[in-house]
Amino acid sequence: MQFSTFAERYQRHSGTVQLMDDLGRARSAAGPVYMLGGGNPARIPRVEEIIQDTLASLLRDSTAFRRMIGEYDNPQGNFIFLELLAATLRETFGWNVTPDHIAITNGSQSSFGLLFNSLAGPYRDGKFKKILFPITPEYVGYTDVGLHTENIFDGRRPSIERMGANRFKYHIDVGALSINDSHGAVCVSRPTNPTGNVISDEELNTLHRLSRNAGVPLIIDGAYGLPFPGMIFCDATPLWDDSVILCLSLSKLGLPGLRTGIVVADPAIIHLIRNANAINSLAPGGIGPTLAAALLHNNDLMRLCNSEIRPFYQKKVRHALDLIDTQMADIPVRVHRAEGALFLWLWFEDLPITAQELYQQLVERGVYIIPGQHFYPGLDEDWVHRDECIRLNYAAPDSDVEQGISIIADTVRALYG
């Protein structure tokens, strides 16, 4: 069958497709599987209990139930949720946010697909603009959302700070950074998927200043950050004003199946998202926003983030780091400083094979990770470092993390001989 050129983007190999295919293959595998590759959040009993109780309450309320599943929401999203979230952002951070500054999408991937293609690509004045990633590696899901045949991303290498015997941290190379009229927006995730990096307040403020001076918006992907789910393990001040587009999600609260993305931005951006929702899907899904509104109304949402979600992941990441430090003590590995999110980023210096080949060997032993080369949108230059890194998700059950890290250590140790 023949397809249009539009379909070519869905026919090529993609890190995003590999990630989601891995999830499916792992579920149907015959032998033991240690899923350390996907982005699924952990199951936190107390969080699940509160969510189940809240959902049960909504199901008992016939009016709320009917509105949640039997009626379209406004294309901008559930207005009760918009009002409650705007009030929370005003009260918590002092931001001048109203419901006109917030829109709901069907998941963060939808948010970025619309934002990137609205701010990058061909303009009527003949210019072709790109999304600037001032630091890579960055989220694998960004790479494939561009609708244009020409690459719409401009990625930059980080500077690397070696820390102690087996840690390191990426920094924005501010001295080499230039934001100009070839860029339609600047984008950074905080904390970063895949590395767990949290750019400093100083770095974020510099990006904000340079973006404003260039007249382009700064997109902050806060899917793992503030105000929720709050998976940040270091000091970090959130940032928003009318030149910032803040993208949030309900997924990492433990609700990835509800596919609820949130955009906080200037009303012109919100109007664009509202219209796109109406055209592409009539309205965003209503279950996620209705559930989140109830959690906000009961003051449960922020409490769960602070008292359950962040401490849970802090304990998990310490456990995973202890395993790596113990089991890989004789291997030339460095781990990116774990400052947030639910991933660890391992750098095997002078790895004898590529990370993609290591991935294949690990799959044969039932361990799923993500090889590093998929996380560099817009960075076209050769850089051996990205073929020496892997991402692993430490949110899996402790027994899976323990066995998976043990197998990774054995496999890599054999490679170094």
C-alpha positions in Angstrom: 0.0 0.0 0.0 1.2 3.5 -0.8 1.1 6.4 1.7 1.6 10.1 1.5 4.9 11.7 2.6 3.2 12.5 5.9 3.2 8.8 6.7 7.0 8.5 6.4 7.4 9.8 10.0 5.4 6.8 11.2 7.4 4.3 9.2 10.9 5.0 10.4 12.6 3.6 13.5 11.9 5.6 16.6 13.1 5.5 20.1 9.6 6.2 21.3 8.2 3.2 19.4 11.0 1.0 20.7 10.2 2.1 24.3 6.5 1.3 24.0 7.1 -1.9 22.1 9.4 -3.0 24.9 6.6 -2.6 27.3 4.3 -4.8 25.3 7.0 -7.5 24.7 7.9 -7.6 28.3 4.3 -8.3 29.3 4.1 -11.3 27.0 7.6 -12.7 27.6 7.8 -16.3 28.6 10.8 -16.0 31.0 11.7 -13.6 33.8 11.6 -9.9 32.7 13.2 -7.0 34.5 11.5 -3.9 33.1 14.0 -1.0 33.8 13.4 0.7 30.5 9.9 2.2 30.3 8.5 5.3 31.9 5.9 3.8 34.1 5.8 5.3 37.6 5.9 3.2 40.7 2.9 1.8 42.4 2.7 3.6 45.8 0.1 2.0 48.0 -1.0 5.1 49.9 -1.3 7.2 46.8 -3.3 4.4 45.1 -5.6 4.2 48.1 -6.3 7.9 48.1 -7.0 7.9 44.3 -9.3 4.9 44.6 -11.2 6.5 47.4 -11.6 9.7 45.5 -12.7 7.9 42.3 -15.2 5.8 44.3 -16.7 9.0 45.7 -17.0 10.4 42.2 -18.7 7.2 41.0 -21.2 7.4 43.9 -22.2 10.9 42.8 -24.5 10.4 39.9 -24.1 14.0 38.6 -20.3 14.0 38.8 -20.2 10.5 37.2 -22.4 11.6 34.3 -20.4 14.7 33.6 -17.1 12.8 33.9 -17.8 10.1 31.3 -21.1 11.1 29.6 -20.4 14.7 28.5 -17.8 16.5 26.5 -15.7 18.9 28.5 -14.9 22.4 27.1 -12.1 22.1 24.5 -9.9 24.0 26.9 -10.6 21.4 29.6 -12.7 20.9 32.7 -13.4 24.4 34.0 -13.6 23.4 37.7 -10.1 21.9 37.5 -8.8 25.0 35.6 -10.1 27.2 38.4 -8.7 25.1 41.2 -5.3 24.7 39.6 -5.1 28.4 38.9 -5.9 29.2 42.5 -3.3 26.6 43.7 -0.6 28.2 41.5 -1.4 31.7 42.7 -1.4 30.7 46.4 1.6 28.5 46.2 4.0 30.4 44.0 2.4 33.9 43.7 2.0 33.5 39.9 -0.6 35.7 38.1 -2.5 32.7 36.7 -6.2 32.6 35.8 -8.1 29.8 34.1 -7.4 31.6 30.8 -3.8 30.7 31.3 -4.4 26.9 31.5 -5.4 24.2 29.0 -5.8 20.4 29.1 -4.4 18.1 26.5 -4.7 14.3 26.0 -1.2 13.7 27.5 2.1 15.6 27.4 3.0 14.0 24.1 0.0 15.8 22.6 1.1 19.1 24.3 4.6 19.0 22.8 3.4 17.9 19.3 1.2 21.0 19.1 3.6 23.4 20.8 6.7 22.4 18.8 4.9 22.4 15.4 3.2 25.7 16.2 6.5 27.4 17.2 8.9 25.7 14.8 8.9 25.0 11.0 8.2 27.3 8.1 6.8 30.8 8.8 5.0 33.1 6.4 8.0 35.4 6.1 10.0 32.6 4.6 12.0 31.8 7.8 12.4 28.3 9.1 12.6 28.2 12.9 13.7 25.5 15.3 13.2 24.4 18.9 16.4 24.9 20.8 17.4 22.3 23.4 20.2 24.2 25.3 21.3 20.9 26.9 21.0 17.3 25.7 20.4 14.5 26.4 16.7 15.2 26.5 13.4 13.4 26.5 13.1 10.7 23.8 9.5 11.6 23.0 10.4 15.0 21.6 12.3 13.6 18.7 9.5 12.3 16.5 6.7 14.9 16.9 7.8 17.2 14.1 5.5 17.2 11.2 8.0 18.7 8.7 10.4 16.7 6.6 13.2 19.1 7.7 14.5 18.7 11.3 12.9 21.2 13.6 15.3 20.7 16.5 18.6 22.3 17.4 20.3 20.4 20.2 23.4 21.4 22.1 26.0 19.3 23.9 26.4 19.8 27.7 29.5 20.5 29.6 30.4 17.6 31.9 31.4 17.9 35.5 33.0 14.8 37.0 32.1 14.3 40.6 33.9 12.0 43.0 34.9 8.5 41.9 31.8 7.5 40.0 29.4 10.4 39.6 29.0 13.2 37.1 26.6 16.1 36.2 25.6 17.8 33.0 25.5 21.6 32.8 24.3 24.0 30.1 27.3 25.4 28.2 26.1 29.0 28.5 29.2 30.4 26.9 28.4 28.5 23.6 24.7 29.3 23.8 23.1 31.7 21.3 19.3 32.2 21.0 18.3 34.2 17.9 15.6 34.6 15.3 16.3 31.1 13.9 14.6 29.7 17.1 10.9 29.5 17.6 11.2 28.4 21.2 13.7 27.1 23.8 12.8 23.9 25.7 14.2 22.3 28.8 12.9 19.6 31.1 13.3 20.0 34.8 14.0 17.4 36.2 15.3 15.9 33.0 14.2 12.6 31.5 16.5 10.6 31.0 19.3 11.8 33.3 17.6 13.0 36.5 19.4 16.3 36.0 17.9 19.5 37.5 19.3 22.6 36.0 20.2 25.2 38.6 18.1 28.3 39.3 21.0 30.3 37.8 20.9 28.3 34.6 17.1 28.5 34.4 17.2 32.3 35.0 19.8 32.7 32.3 17.7 30.8 29.8 14.7 32.9 30.8 16.6 36.1 30.3 18.2 35.1 27.0 14.8 33.8 25.7 13.0 37.0 26.6 15.7 39.1 25.0 15.3 37.0 21.8 11.6 37.3 21.9 10.9 33.6 22.0 9.1 31.6 24.7 10.8 29.3 27.1 9.1 25.9 27.4 9.7 24.1 30.7 8.7 20.5 30.8 7.7 19.9 34.4 6.3 16.4 34.0 8.3 15.2 37.0 8.7 18.5 38.7 6.8 21.3 40.5 4.1 21.7 41.6 3.3 18.1 41.0 4.4 15.3 41.3 7.4 17.0 43.0 10.1 14.4 42.1 12.9 16.9 42.8 15.5 15.9 45.4 17.5 19.1 45.5 16.9 22.9 45.9 15.0 24.3 42.9 12.8 27.3 42.5 9.9 27.0 40.0 9.6 29.7 37.3 6.7 31.0 35.3 5.5 34.3 33.7 3.8 35.2 30.4 6.9 34.3 28.4 7.1 30.8 29.9 5.1 27.8 28.7 5.0 25.3 31.6 3.9 21.8 30.7 2.7 19.4 33.5 1.2 15.9 33.6 -0.9 13.7 35.8 1.0 10.6 34.6 3.8 10.6 37.3 1.3 10.9 40.1 0.5 7.3 39.2 -2.1 8.0 36.5 -0.4 7.4 33.1 -3.5 5.6 31.8 -5.6 8.8 32.0 -3.5 10.6 29.5 -3.8 14.1 30.9 -1.4 16.9 30.0 -1.6 20.4 31.3 -0.2 23.6 29.7 0.2 26.9 31.7 0.9 29.7 29.3 0.0 33.1 27.8 -3.7 33.1 26.8 -2.8 33.3 23.1 -1.1 29.8 23.5 -4.1 28.5 25.4 -6.5 29.7 22.7 -4.4 27.8 20.1 -4.5 24.6 22.2 -8.3 25.0 22.8 -8.9 25.3 19.1 -6.6 22.3 18.3 -8.4 20.2 20.9 -11.7 21.0 19.3 -10.4 20.2 15.8 -8.4 17.1 16.5 -10.4 15.4 19.3 -13.4 17.6 20.0 -12.4 17.9 23.7 -9.7 16.5 26.1 -10.6 13.5 28.2 -12.6 14.3 31.3 -11.7 11.6 33.8 -8.2 12.8 34.7 -9.2 16.5 35.3 -12.3 15.5 37.3 -10.2 13.3 39.5 -7.5 15.9 39.9 -10.0 18.6 40.7 -11.4 16.4 43.5 -7.9 15.9 44.9 -7.2 19.6 44.7 -10.5 20.4 46.4 -9.7 18.0 49.3 -6.1 19.4 49.6 -4.9 15.8 48.9 -2.9 16.5 45.7 0.0 18.6 47.1 0.0 16.6 50.4 0.5 13.3 48.5 3.3 14.8 46.5 5.1 16.1 49.6 4.4 13.3 52.1 4.2 10.2 49.9 5.5 10.6 46.3 8.8 12.4 46.8 9.9 10.4 49.9 9.1 7.2 48.1 11.3 8.0 45.1 14.1 9.3 47.3 14.2 6.0 49.1 14.0 4.1 45.8 16.9 6.0 44.2 19.1 5.6 47.2 18.6 1.8 47.0 19.4 1.7 43.3 22.5 3.8 43.7 23.7 1.6 46.5 23.3 -1.4 44.3 25.2 0.2 41.5 28.0 1.3 43.7 28.3 -2.2 45.2 27.9 -4.3 42.1 29.7 -2.1 39.6 32.6 -1.1 41.8 35.1 -2.8 39.5 33.5 -1.3 36.3 34.3 2.1 34.7 30.9 3.5 35.2 29.7 7.0 36.2 26.1 7.7 37.3 24.6 11.1 36.6 23.9 12.9 39.9 20.3 11.8 40.8 18.5 15.1 41.4 14.9 14.1 40.3 12.6 12.1 38.1 12.6 8.3 38.2 15.6 7.4 36.1 19.3 6.8 36.5 21.7 7.6 33.6 24.8 5.4 33.5 27.9 6.3 31.5 30.2 3.4 30.7 33.4 5.1 29.7 35.1 3.5 26.7 32.4 0.9 26.4 33.7 -1.8 24.0 30.3 -1.9 22.1 27.6 0.7 21.5 24.8 1.2 24.0 22.4 -0.2 21.3 24.4 -3.4 21.1 24.4 -3.6 24.9 20.6 -3.1 24.9 20.3 -6.1 22.6 22.5 -8.3 24.9 20.4 -7.3 27.9 17.1 -8.0 26.2 18.4 -11.5 25.6 18.8 -11.8 29.4 15.4 -10.4 30.1 16.5 -6.9 31.1 15.0 -3.9 29.4 16.8 -0.5 29.4 16.9 2.4 26.9 20.1 3.0 25.0 21.4 6.5 25.1 21.6 7.5 21.5 17.8 8.1 21.3 18.0 11.1 23.7 19.7 13.7 21.6 17.1 15.6 19.6 18.7 18.0 17.1 22.3 17.0 18.0 23.5 15.8 14.6 27.3 15.8 15.3 29.1 12.6 16.1 29.7 12.2 19.9 30.9 8.9 21.2 29.6 9.7 24.7 26.0 9.1 23.7 26.8 5.6 22.6 28.2 4.9 26.1 25.2 5.8 28.1 22.0 4.0 29.1 18.8 5.0 31.0 17.3 2.7 33.6 14.0 3.2 35.4 14.4 2.5 39.2 10.7 2.7 39.9 10.2 -1.1 39.3 9.7 -3.4 42.4 12.9 -3.6 44.4 13.5 -7.3 43.5 13.4 -6.4 39.8 15.7 -3.5 40.2 18.1 -5.7 42.2 18.1 -8.5 39.7 18.2 -6.2 36.7 21.2 -4.2 38.0 23.0 -7.5 38.8 22.5 -8.7 35.2 23.7 -5.3 33.8 26.8 -5.5 35.9 27.6 -9.1 34.8 27.0 -8.2 31.2 29.1 -5.1 31.2 31.9 -6.6 33.2 32.2 -9.4 30.6 32.5 -6.8 27.9 35.4 -5.0 29.6 37.1 -8.4 30.1 
